[in-house]
Amino acid sequence: MKFLVSMLLLSGLLFANQFKVGDTLSNFSCENQFEKKMVVSQTTKKIIVAFSKEKGEVIKQFLDKNPNYLKDENALYLADVSSAPAFVTSMFMIPKFKSYSFEMGVIKDEAKAGQFPKKDDMVTVISIENQVVKNIEFKPTLP
């Protein structure tokens, strides 16, 4: 019973700081696949987050077919790889991401990944205006 209570408390702490409507994202940043800092700027309108390999592939296919989408939508694409072992991320995932034709943020830290609301088998799309969260949606694919 103590274990169950501990797990419930821990899960509450992990998700206590999730972004929600009204939050300001001016301090959020992460590295892209080339280890350069990505930030939410005043002009950023969307943040798209994939939490699984499958959803990452769906987004990649969409972006390959729509190469101007991120620029036209003033969007950032982020991939959560925090659950992968560091060795796998550095030896396999990052080199693969470097071959992509678009910039993507790579979230390696579980705490940073936990800031983004998520639903199983869905892509999180956060609409923002002037660095403030206006809407959060969960979609099976883009747009």
C-alpha positions in Angstrom: 0.0 0.0 0.0 2.8 2.4 0.8 4.3 1.7 -2.6 1.0 2.7 -4.3 0.7 5.9 -2.3 4.3 6.8 -3.1 3.8 6.2 -6.8 0.6 8.3 -6.8 2.4 11.1 -5.1 5.4 10.9 -7.4 3.2 10.9 -10.5 1.4 14.0 -9.1 4.7 15.8 -8.7 5.9 14.8 -12.2 2.8 16.3 -13.8 2.2 19.2 -11.4 4.2 21.6 -13.6 2.6 20.8 -16.9 2.0 23.7 -19.3 -1.6 24.8 -19.3 -3.6 27.6 -21.0 -2.4 31.0 -19.8 1.2 29.9 -19.0 4.0 31.9 -20.4 6.7 29.9 -22.3 9.3 32.6 -22.6 11.8 30.6 -20.5 11.4 27.3 -22.3 14.3 26.1 -24.5 15.8 22.8 -25.6 18.5 21.8 -28.0 17.8 20.8 -31.6 19.4 17.8 -33.3 22.6 19.8 -33.9 22.9 20.8 -30.3 21.9 24.4 -30.9 19.4 26.1 -28.6 15.8 26.4 -29.7 13.6 28.9 -27.9 10.0 29.9 -28.0 10.1 33.4 -29.5 7.5 36.1 -29.7 6.6 34.9 -33.3 6.2 31.2 -32.4 2.6 30.2 -32.9 2.7 26.4 -32.3 4.6 23.8 -30.5 4.2 20.2 -31.8 5.4 17.4 -29.6 5.7 13.7 -30.4 6.1 11.4 -27.4 6.6 8.1 -29.3 8.6 6.7 -32.2 5.4 6.0 -34.1 4.1 9.6 -33.8 7.5 10.9 -34.6 7.4 9.0 -37.9 3.9 10.3 -38.6 5.2 13.9 -38.1 8.3 13.2 -40.2 6.2 11.9 -43.1 4.0 14.9 -42.9 6.9 17.4 -42.7 8.7 15.6 -45.6 5.5 16.1 -47.7 5.0 19.7 -46.4 8.5 21.1 -46.1 7.4 24.7 -45.4 4.9 23.8 -42.7 7.0 24.7 -39.7 8.1 28.0 -41.2 4.6 28.9 -42.5 2.9 28.1 -39.2 5.7 29.6 -37.1 5.9 26.2 -35.4 8.5 24.3 -33.4 8.6 20.5 -33.5 9.9 18.7 -30.5 10.5 15.0 -30.0 10.5 13.5 -26.5 13.4 10.9 -26.4 13.7 11.1 -22.6 12.7 7.4 -22.1 15.4 6.1 -24.4 18.8 5.2 -22.9 21.4 7.9 -23.5 23.6 5.5 -25.5 20.7 4.8 -27.9 19.9 8.5 -28.2 23.5 9.6 -28.9 24.5 6.7 -31.1 21.4 6.1 -33.2 18.6 8.7 -32.7 20.5 11.9 -33.0 22.5 10.9 -36.1 19.2 9.9 -37.7 17.6 13.2 -36.8 20.5 15.1 -38.3 19.6 13.7 -41.7 16.1 15.2 -41.5 15.3 18.2 -43.7 13.8 20.2 -40.8 14.8 21.4 -37.4 13.5 19.6 -34.4 14.0 20.0 -30.7 15.1 16.9 -28.9 13.9 16.6 -25.3 16.2 14.3 -23.4 15.2 15.3 -19.9 12.2 13.6 -18.3 11.3 16.7 -16.2 11.3 18.8 -19.3 9.2 16.3 -21.2 6.8 16.2 -18.2 6.0 19.8 -18.8 4.1 18.9 -21.9 0.6 17.5 -21.5 0.1 14.2 -23.4 -2.3 11.5 -24.3 -1.4 8.1 -25.4 -1.1 7.7 -29.2 -1.6 11.4 -29.8 0.5 14.4 -30.9 0.4 17.4 -28.6 -0.2 20.7 -30.3 0.1 23.8 -28.2 -1.1 27.1 -29.8 0.6 30.1 -28.4 0.5 33.9 -28.9 3.2 36.2 -27.6 4.7 33.2 -25.7 1.5 32.6 -23.9 -0.4 29.2 -24.2 -3.8 29.8 -25.8 -4.9 26.2 -26.5 -3.7 22.6 -26.1 -5.0 19.9 -28.5 -4.2 16.2 -28.9 -4.3 15.0 -32.5 -3.6 11.6 -34.1 -1.6 13.5 -36.9 -0.9 16.9 -38.3 -2.2 19.4 -39.3 
